[in-house]
Amino acid sequence: MATPVLMPNVGISVESCILTEWHKKKGEEVKEGEVLFTYETDKTTTDEPAPASGTLIDVFFEEGAEIPIMTNIAVIGQPGESTKEFLPDMLKGTEAPKEAAKPAEEAPKAEAPKAEAAPAAPAAPVAAPEGFVPASPRAKALAKKAGVDYRFAVPTGAEGRVCEADVRRLIENGPSATYAAADAFAGEAGSGIGGKFSVADIDKPAAAPAAAAAPAKAEEKAEYVDEKMSGVRRAIAKNMLNSLATTAQLTNTSSFDATEIMAFRAKLKANAEALGLPNITLNDIILYAVSRILAKPEHANLNAHLLEGDVLRKFTGVHLGVAVDTEKGLLVPTIMNADKKSLAEISKEAKELAKAAQAGTLAPDKMKGASFTISNLGSFGIESFTPVINPPQTGILGVNTITTRVKVVNGEVKPYQAMALSLTYDHRAVDGAPASRFLKDLCTALENFSLLLCK
């Protein structure tokens, strides 16, 4: 019994995924549980295991295709089994009818004699194939947007399909024709927009082939390189623009004496192995302090979501989003109910989440539900910055580097280690005074961290 392979449902906010890599080819044997393909959402990249053992008897989409969730993308079964019943609805009606593949024996159509052995350049076929030309939805969409006929692209996708990259090469290399002039197009440039062959060019004599003059141009170094943004980068761009466009953001910065937390961290580092503790960092200490201060009723508006309809959803638990820098971009996994966890538990979970995010194996549900976010740029030497809120959250805390400052103690000027904290808050939900009180309480707690641990 054949088994369909589905693009998985990875969350209510994800409508489609990009199939980035097939790990098996059509016709190859697969075992249940081994990695079959890799897909990318707007937040992460994930390997998907095969749902059954057998042969990969059909593949409906090539690499690079953007596919709606819960869509059949392939079939595992036994060679010879039918796969028609698993064909996705979005591809039905796009296959060439079997009759079209058969020559009409009763009344054979006279064919025009074909020019012998004049191979067309790969970048621009001399004419579009008659009948059906398989192409991915992304390729068709790009062709329509760019105003080119994807039938003239040289297909490199699975099963001879035209993929998005093929259409991009067609756009770059040309020439191409308008749809109205497609039947008369023979590969030459025309007088249409962008050099397209148009209806007006149909009766014009073909231009004499230009002398092979431009090899030297190919050797010139390109002035720039266009690189398509990844799904993660596009999501970050969209979210950041939306955040700044739809919220009233203001940032307050305050610093505290970091002497105690640095001494505490040094003591932990020296005794962690003997006590069986994880490697607790300064960032872990700040996460712990934020979870306790944010849980206070007077700071509830910062541990909240501002929803549509002017509804402020205040959370009873503190769910900390922790910004993690990865090769694919910024990801924000969540430590749920951080206010109920010990310092050691927060430290361990933060490291596990960061490791998964950087490896590209972080599950989408681990990046949901944050009520407040912390972003630490201290390791880069940043002394102050303006973090951007993750809507619908009402606040985000930026953690800065440690600097040496001086203060007067009993009439003497003494140096000390200071750390600055930058709080960005949505002024629609939180006023400046309450936001400043939160920063003051947090700084006081960090300056007296051993007392905070006693609570």
C-alpha positions in Angstrom: 0.0 0.0 0.0 1.5 3.3 -1.1 2.1 6.0 1.5 2.0 9.7 0.7 4.7 12.0 2.1 3.3 15.3 3.4 4.8 18.7 3.9 4.3 18.8 7.7 2.1 21.2 9.6 4.6 23.0 11.8 2.3 25.5 13.5 -0.8 27.6 13.1 1.2 30.6 11.9 2.9 28.7 9.1 1.0 28.3 5.8 3.8 27.0 3.5 7.4 25.7 3.6 10.2 25.7 1.2 11.5 22.3 0.2 15.3 22.9 0.4 16.8 19.5 -0.2 15.8 15.9 -1.2 18.0 13.4 0.6 16.6 10.6 -1.6 16.0 10.4 -5.4 13.0 9.0 -7.1 13.4 5.2 -7.4 15.7 4.9 -4.4 14.9 2.7 -1.4 14.0 4.5 1.9 13.7 3.3 5.4 11.1 4.6 7.9 12.6 7.2 10.2 15.6 8.1 8.0 15.9 11.7 6.8 13.9 12.0 3.5 14.0 15.8 2.9 14.8 19.1 4.5 12.4 22.0 4.6 12.6 25.7 5.6 10.0 27.8 7.3 10.3 31.5 8.0 12.0 30.7 11.3 14.0 27.5 11.0 15.3 24.6 8.9 14.2 21.1 9.7 15.0 17.5 8.5 11.9 15.4 7.9 12.0 11.6 8.4 10.4 9.1 6.0 6.9 8.0 7.2 7.3 4.5 5.9 9.8 2.0 4.3 9.8 1.2 0.6 10.7 2.9 -2.6 10.4 6.6 -3.4 8.1 5.9 -6.4 7.1 9.5 -7.2 8.2 13.0 -6.4 5.8 15.9 -7.1 8.0 18.9 -6.3 11.7 19.8 -6.8 14.1 21.5 -4.5 13.3 25.2 -4.0 9.5 24.8 -4.3 7.3 26.6 -1.8 4.6 24.2 -0.8 1.5 24.6 1.3 1.5 22.5 4.5 -0.2 19.1 4.5 0.3 18.8 0.7 1.5 15.5 -0.8 5.0 16.1 -2.0 6.0 12.5 -2.8 4.9 8.8 -2.5 6.6 5.8 -0.9 5.5 2.4 -2.0 6.4 -0.5 -4.3 7.6 0.0 -7.9 4.7 -0.1 -10.4 2.1 1.2 -7.9 -0.1 4.0 -9.1 0.5 7.5 -7.6 -2.3 9.4 -9.5 -4.6 9.4 -6.4 -1.9 11.2 -4.4 -1.3 14.0 -7.0 -1.7 17.4 -5.1 -4.7 19.4 -6.2 -2.5 22.3 -7.1 -0.8 20.2 -9.8 -4.0 18.5 -11.1 -4.7 19.6 -14.7 -1.1 20.6 -15.3 0.1 17.3 -16.6 0.1 16.6 -20.3 -2.9 14.3 -21.2 -1.7 10.9 -22.3 -3.5 11.3 -25.7 -1.4 14.4 -26.4 1.7 12.2 -26.0 0.5 9.8 -28.8 0.9 10.7 -32.4 -2.5 10.7 -34.3 -1.9 7.6 -36.4 -5.2 7.9 -38.3 -4.4 11.4 -39.6 -0.7 12.1 -39.2 0.0 15.8 -39.2 2.6 16.9 -41.7 5.5 18.4 -40.0 7.6 21.2 -41.3 11.2 20.0 -42.1 13.5 20.8 -39.2 16.8 22.5 -39.7 19.5 19.9 -39.2 22.0 20.0 -36.3 21.7 23.7 -35.4 21.6 23.3 -31.6 20.0 26.1 -29.7 22.0 27.9 -27.0 21.0 26.5 -23.6 20.1 30.0 -22.3 17.5 30.6 -25.0 15.7 27.7 -26.7 14.7 28.5 -30.3 11.1 27.8 -29.6 8.8 26.8 -26.8 7.8 23.1 -26.8 4.3 22.4 -28.0 1.8 21.2 -25.4 2.4 21.0 -21.7 5.7 22.3 -20.1 5.9 21.3 -16.5 6.9 24.1 -14.1 6.9 24.7 -10.4 4.3 27.1 -8.9 7.2 29.5 -7.9 8.6 29.4 -11.4 5.2 30.2 -12.9 4.7 33.0 -10.5 8.1 34.6 -11.1 7.6 34.3 -14.9 4.2 36.0 -14.7 5.6 38.8 -12.5 8.6 39.3 -14.8 6.6 39.1 -18.0 8.5 36.2 -19.5 7.2 32.9 -21.0 8.6 30.1 -18.7 8.2 27.7 -21.7 11.4 29.2 -23.1 13.4 28.3 -20.0 15.8 25.4 -20.0 14.4 23.0 -17.3 16.8 21.7 -14.7 14.3 20.6 -12.0 13.2 17.1 -11.2 11.4 15.2 -13.9 12.3 17.9 -16.4 10.3 20.6 -14.6 11.1 24.3 -15.0 12.1 25.6 -11.6 12.5 29.2 -10.3 16.2 29.3 -10.9 15.6 28.4 -14.6 13.2 31.3 -14.9 15.7 33.6 -13.3 18.3 32.6 -15.9 15.8 33.2 -18.6 15.2 36.7 -17.3 18.9 37.4 -17.0 20.1 35.9 -20.3 17.1 36.4 -22.6 16.0 36.9 -25.2 12.3 36.2 -24.6 9.0 36.8 -26.2 5.6 38.2 -25.2 2.8 35.7 -24.9 1.1 37.1 -28.0 4.2 36.5 -30.1 5.3 33.2 -28.6 4.3 31.0 -31.5 6.4 33.0 -33.9 9.4 33.4 -31.6 12.6 31.8 -32.9 15.1 33.0 -30.3 15.9 36.4 -31.6 15.7 39.7 -29.7 12.9 42.1 -30.6 11.7 45.6 -30.3 9.5 45.2 -27.2 10.2 46.3 -23.7 13.5 44.9 -22.5 14.3 43.5 -26.0 11.4 41.1 -26.0 10.2 39.6 -29.3 6.7 41.1 -29.8 3.9 41.0 -32.3 5.4 44.0 -34.1 8.5 41.9 -34.8 6.8 38.9 -36.4 7.0 40.2 -40.0 10.4 41.8 -39.7 13.3 39.9 -41.3 15.6 38.3 -38.8 18.6 40.4 -38.1 22.0 39.1 -39.3 23.8 37.3 -36.5 26.0 39.7 -34.7 29.7 39.1 -34.8 31.0 37.2 -31.8 32.1 40.4 -30.2 31.5 40.1 -26.6 33.7 37.4 -25.0 35.7 40.1 -23.4 32.7 41.5 -21.6 32.2 38.1 -19.9 35.6 38.5 -18.3 34.7 41.7 -16.7 34.2 41.5 -12.9 30.7 42.0 -11.8 30.0 45.2 -10.0 27.6 43.5 -7.5 26.0 40.2 -6.7 22.2 39.9 -6.1 21.4 37.4 -3.3 17.9 36.3 -2.5 17.0 36.7 1.2 16.4 33.4 3.0 13.1 32.6 4.6 14.4 33.4 8.0 15.8 36.8 6.9 12.6 37.7 5.1 10.6 36.9 8.3 13.0 39.1 10.4 12.7 41.9 8.0 8.9 41.7 7.9 8.6 41.5 11.7 11.0 44.3 12.4 9.3 46.6 9.9 5.9 45.7 11.3 7.1 46.3 14.9 8.4 49.8 14.2 5.3 50.7 12.0 2.6 49.6 14.4 4.0 50.3 17.9 4.9 53.4 19.9 8.5 52.4 21.0 10.6 54.3 23.5 13.9 53.2 25.0 15.3 54.0 28.5 18.8 53.0 29.5 20.2 52.6 33.0 23.3 51.1 34.5 24.1 49.2 37.7 27.2 48.2 39.7 28.0 44.7 38.4 30.6 44.0 41.1 28.4 41.5 43.0 27.2 39.4 40.0 30.8 39.2 38.6 32.1 38.0 42.0 29.1 35.5 42.2 29.8 34.2 38.7 33.5 33.8 39.5 32.7 31.8 42.6 30.3 29.6 40.6 32.8 29.0 37.9 35.5 27.9 40.4 33.1 25.5 42.1 30.6 24.4 39.4 32.1 21.0 38.7 32.3 20.1 42.4 28.7 21.2 43.0 27.4 19.6 39.8 26.2 22.9 38.4 26.1 24.0 34.8 28.4 26.8 33.5 26.2 29.7 34.7 27.0 32.9 32.8 26.2 36.6 33.5 23.4 36.3 30.9 21.9 33.5 32.9 22.0 35.6 36.0 20.2 38.5 34.2 17.6 36.1 32.9 16.9 34.9 36.4 16.7 38.4 37.8 14.3 39.5 35.0 12.1 36.5 35.6 11.7 37.5 39.3 11.3 41.2 38.9 8.9 40.9 35.9 6.7 38.6 38.0 5.8 41.5 40.4 2.3 42.8 40.0 3.5 46.4 39.5 5.3 45.3 36.4 2.5 43.3 34.9 2.1 45.6 31.9 5.6 44.7 30.7 4.9 41.0 31.0 2.0 41.2 28.5 0.8 41.2 24.9 -1.1 44.2 23.4 -3.7 42.6 21.2 -6.0 44.0 18.6 -9.1 45.7 20.0 -7.0 47.4 22.7 -6.8 44.3 24.8 -3.8 44.0 27.2 -3.2 40.3 28.0 -1.2 40.1 31.2 0.5 36.7 31.8 0.5 35.0 35.2 3.9 33.3 34.3 7.0 34.9 32.9 7.9 33.4 29.5 11.3 34.7 28.5 12.3 35.0 24.8 16.1 34.8 24.5 17.5 36.3 21.3 20.1 33.9 19.6 22.4 34.9 16.8 22.6 32.1 14.2 24.0 31.7 10.7 20.5 32.1 9.3 19.6 35.1 11.3 18.1 36.0 14.7 16.0 33.3 16.4 14.1 33.8 19.6 13.5 30.5 21.6 11.3 30.7 24.7 12.0 29.7 28.3 8.4 29.0 29.5 7.6 29.8 33.1 11.1 31.1 33.9 9.9 32.6 37.2 9.2 29.1 38.5 12.7 27.7 37.6 16.0 27.9 39.5 19.1 29.6 38.2 20.6 26.3 37.3 17.5 25.2 35.4 17.3 28.5 33.5 21.0 28.3 32.6 20.7 24.7 31.3 17.6 25.4 29.2 18.9 28.6 27.7 22.0 26.7 26.5 20.0 23.8 25.1 17.7 26.2 23.2 20.6 28.3 21.9 22.5 25.2 20.7 19.4 23.9 18.8 18.8 27.3 17.2 22.4 27.5 16.0 22.3 23.9 14.7 19.1 24.6 12.8 17.2 21.9 14.7 15.0 24.1 16.9 11.4 23.0 16.8 9.0 25.8 15.8 6.9 25.4 18.9 10.0 26.3 21.0 9.8 29.8 19.5 6.3 30.6 20.6 4.6 32.1 23.6 7.2 34.6 24.9 5.8 37.4 27.0 9.0 39.4 27.2 12.3 39.2 25.3 16.0 39.7 26.3 18.7 40.5 23.7 22.3 40.5 24.8 25.0 42.3 22.7 27.5 42.7 25.6 29.9 40.3 24.0 30.3 42.6 21.0 31.3 45.5 23.3 28.0 47.4 22.7 27.5 50.0 25.4 24.0 51.0 24.5 21.4 50.1 21.8 17.8 50.3 21.0 16.3 46.7 20.9 13.1 46.4 18.8 10.0 44.9 20.4 8.6 41.6 19.1 4.9 42.3 18.8 2.5 41.7 20.4 4.9 41.9 23.4 5.1 45.2 25.2 8.8 45.2 26.1 12.3 44.0 25.4 15.5 44.3 27.4 18.8 45.0 25.8 21.9 43.8 27.8 25.1 45.8 27.1 28.8 45.3 27.8 30.6 45.9 31.1 32.5 49.1 31.3 34.7 50.7 34.0 33.3 53.7 35.8 34.0 55.7 38.9 31.9 56.7 41.9 32.5 58.5 45.2 32.5 56.2 48.2 33.0 57.8 51.6 34.6 60.8 50.0 36.9 58.7 47.8 36.7 58.2 44.0 36.7 54.5 43.3 36.4 52.6 40.0 33.8 49.9 39.6 32.5 47.6 36.8 29.1 48.9 35.4 26.7 47.2 33.1 24.0 49.1 31.2 20.5 47.8 30.5 18.3 49.2 27.7 14.6 48.7 28.0 12.4 49.4 24.9 8.7 49.5 25.7 5.4 50.1 23.9 4.3 53.5 25.2 0.7 52.5 24.3 0.8 50.0 27.2 3.5 51.3 29.5 4.3 54.9 30.5 7.8 56.2 31.1 7.6 56.2 34.9 6.5 52.5 35.3 9.1 51.5 32.8 11.8 53.4 34.7 10.7 51.8 38.0 11.1 48.3 36.4 14.6 49.2 35.3 15.4 50.6 38.8 14.1 47.5 40.5 16.0 45.2 38.2 19.3 47.1 38.7 18.8 47.0 42.5 18.1 43.3 42.4 21.3 42.7 40.3 23.4 44.8 42.6 22.1 42.6 45.5 21.9 39.3 43.7 22.7 37.0 46.6 19.7 38.5 48.5 17.4 37.9 45.4 18.4 34.2 45.5 17.1 34.1 49.1 13.5 34.8 48.0 
